[in-house]
């Protein structure tokens, strides 16, 4: 689980309900749906979600040295 918390991007087939704090509810639900459909033999195209860590990284102001 530690590597999930540090990731900037996670594939839907890596996600489940327990990952709501990391990727949010919609992405976690897409992960659950992807895993369920694949296990039922339904073809599912690959997809990914950016993580909350990626969002915080992108929106945090950075200062550059001159």
ChimeraX commands (.cxc) that place a marker at each C-alpha (Angstrom):
marker #1 position 0.00,0.00,0.00 radius 0.5
marker #1 position 2.92,2.35,0.64 radius 0.5
marker #1 position 3.87,2.42,-3.03 radius 0.5
marker #1 position 0.29,3.34,-3.99 radius 0.5
marker #1 position 0.42,6.36,-1.70 radius 0.5
marker #1 position 3.61,7.54,-3.40 radius 0.5
marker #1 position 2.42,6.95,-6.98 radius 0.5
marker #1 position 1.40,9.78,-9.29 radius 0.5
marker #1 position -0.59,7.50,-11.60 radius 0.5
marker #1 position -2.37,4.18,-11.01 radius 0.5
marker #1 position -4.04,1.85,-13.51 radius 0.5
marker #1 position -7.73,1.04,-12.95 radius 0.5
marker #1 position -6.97,-2.66,-12.52 radius 0.5
marker #1 position -4.79,-1.71,-9.51 radius 0.5
marker #1 position -7.61,0.20,-7.80 radius 0.5
marker #1 position -10.43,-0.75,-5.45 radius 0.5
marker #1 position -12.74,0.72,-2.84 radius 0.5
marker #1 position -9.91,0.98,-0.36 radius 0.5
marker #1 position -8.16,3.52,-2.61 radius 0.5
marker #1 position -10.70,6.35,-2.27 radius 0.5
marker #1 position -8.27,8.51,-0.23 radius 0.5
marker #1 position -5.60,8.07,-2.92 radius 0.5
marker #1 position -7.58,8.57,-6.16 radius 0.5
marker #1 position -11.06,9.70,-5.13 radius 0.5
marker #1 position -14.40,7.95,-5.32 radius 0.5
marker #1 position -15.01,7.96,-9.07 radius 0.5
marker #1 position -11.62,6.49,-9.95 radius 0.5
marker #1 position -11.82,3.92,-7.16 radius 0.5
marker #1 position -15.25,2.84,-8.46 radius 0.5
marker #1 position -13.89,2.59,-12.01 radius 0.5
marker #1 position -11.15,0.36,-10.62 radius 0.5
marker #1 position -13.71,-1.87,-8.89 radius 0.5
marker #1 position -15.80,-2.05,-12.05 radius 0.5
marker #1 position -12.76,-2.84,-14.20 radius 0.5
marker #1 position -11.70,-5.70,-11.92 radius 0.5
marker #1 position -15.22,-7.14,-11.71 radius 0.5
marker #1 position -15.83,-6.97,-15.46 radius 0.5
marker #1 position -12.45,-8.47,-16.34 radius 0.5
marker #1 position -12.99,-11.35,-13.93 radius 0.5
marker #1 position -16.40,-11.93,-15.58 radius 0.5
marker #1 position -14.71,-12.17,-18.98 radius 0.5
marker #1 position -15.92,-8.81,-20.30 radius 0.5
marker #1 position -13.21,-7.02,-22.32 radius 0.5
marker #1 position -12.32,-3.70,-20.73 radius 0.5
marker #1 position -9.97,-1.12,-22.27 radius 0.5
marker #1 position -7.11,0.01,-20.03 radius 0.5
marker #1 position -7.44,3.23,-18.10 radius 0.5
marker #1 position -5.65,5.15,-15.37 radius 0.5
marker #1 position -6.17,7.73,-12.71 radius 0.5
marker #1 position -3.91,10.44,-11.42 radius 0.5
marker #1 position -3.54,10.39,-7.66 radius 0.5
marker #1 position -4.18,13.02,-5.04 radius 0.5
marker #1 position -0.39,13.21,-4.58 radius 0.5
marker #1 position -0.03,14.14,-8.27 radius 0.5
marker #1 position -2.69,16.83,-7.87 radius 0.5
marker #1 position -0.98,18.31,-4.81 radius 0.5
marker #1 position 2.40,18.22,-6.56 radius 0.5
marker #1 position 1.03,20.04,-9.61 radius 0.5
marker #1 position -0.82,22.70,-7.64 radius 0.5
marker #1 position 1.92,23.48,-5.11 radius 0.5
marker #1 position 3.79,26.67,-5.98 radius 0.5
marker #1 position 7.51,26.11,-6.47 radius 0.5
marker #1 position 10.27,28.64,-6.23 radius 0.5
marker #1 position 13.20,28.48,-8.57 radius 0.5
marker #1 position 16.66,29.76,-7.75 radius 0.5
marker #1 position 17.94,32.59,-9.92 radius 0.5
marker link #1:1,2 radius 0.2
marker link #1:2,3 radius 0.2
marker link #1:3,4 radius 0.2
marker link #1:4,5 radius 0.2
marker link #1:5,6 radius 0.2
marker link #1:6,7 radius 0.2
marker link #1:7,8 radius 0.2
marker link #1:8,9 radius 0.2
marker link #1:9,10 radius 0.2
marker link #1:10,11 radius 0.2
marker link #1:11,12 radius 0.2
marker link #1:12,13 radius 0.2
marker link #1:13,14 radius 0.2
marker link #1:14,15 radius 0.2
marker link #1:15,16 radius 0.2
marker link #1:16,17 radius 0.2
marker link #1:17,18 radius 0.2
marker link #1:18,19 radius 0.2
marker link #1:19,20 radius 0.2
marker link #1:20,21 radius 0.2
marker link #1:21,22 radius 0.2
marker link #1:22,23 radius 0.2
marker link #1:23,24 radius 0.2
marker link #1:24,25 radius 0.2
marker link #1:25,26 radius 0.2
marker link #1:26,27 radius 0.2
marker link #1:27,28 radius 0.2
marker link #1:28,29 radius 0.2
marker link #1:29,30 radius 0.2
marker link #1:30,31 radius 0.2
marker link #1:31,32 radius 0.2
marker link #1:32,33 radius 0.2
marker link #1:33,34 radius 0.2
marker link #1:34,35 radius 0.2
marker link #1:35,36 radius 0.2
marker link #1:36,37 radius 0.2
marker link #1:37,38 radius 0.2
marker link #1:38,39 radius 0.2
marker link #1:39,40 radius 0.2
marker link #1:40,41 radius 0.2
marker link #1:41,42 radius 0.2
marker link #1:42,43 radius 0.2
marker link #1:43,44 radius 0.2
marker link #1:44,45 radius 0.2
marker link #1:45,46 radius 0.2
marker link #1:46,47 radius 0.2
marker link #1:47,48 radius 0.2
marker link #1:48,49 radius 0.2
marker link #1:49,50 radius 0.2
marker link #1:50,51 radius 0.2
marker link #1:51,52 radius 0.2
marker link #1:52,53 radius 0.2
marker link #1:53,54 radius 0.2
marker link #1:54,55 radius 0.2
marker link #1:55,56 radius 0.2
marker link #1:56,57 radius 0.2
marker link #1:57,58 radius 0.2
marker link #1:58,59 radius 0.2
marker link #1:59,60 radius 0.2
marker link #1:60,61 radius 0.2
marker link #1:61,62 radius 0.2
marker link #1:62,63 radius 0.2
marker link #1:63,64 radius 0.2
marker link #1:64,65 radius 0.2
marker link #1:65,66 radius 0.2
view
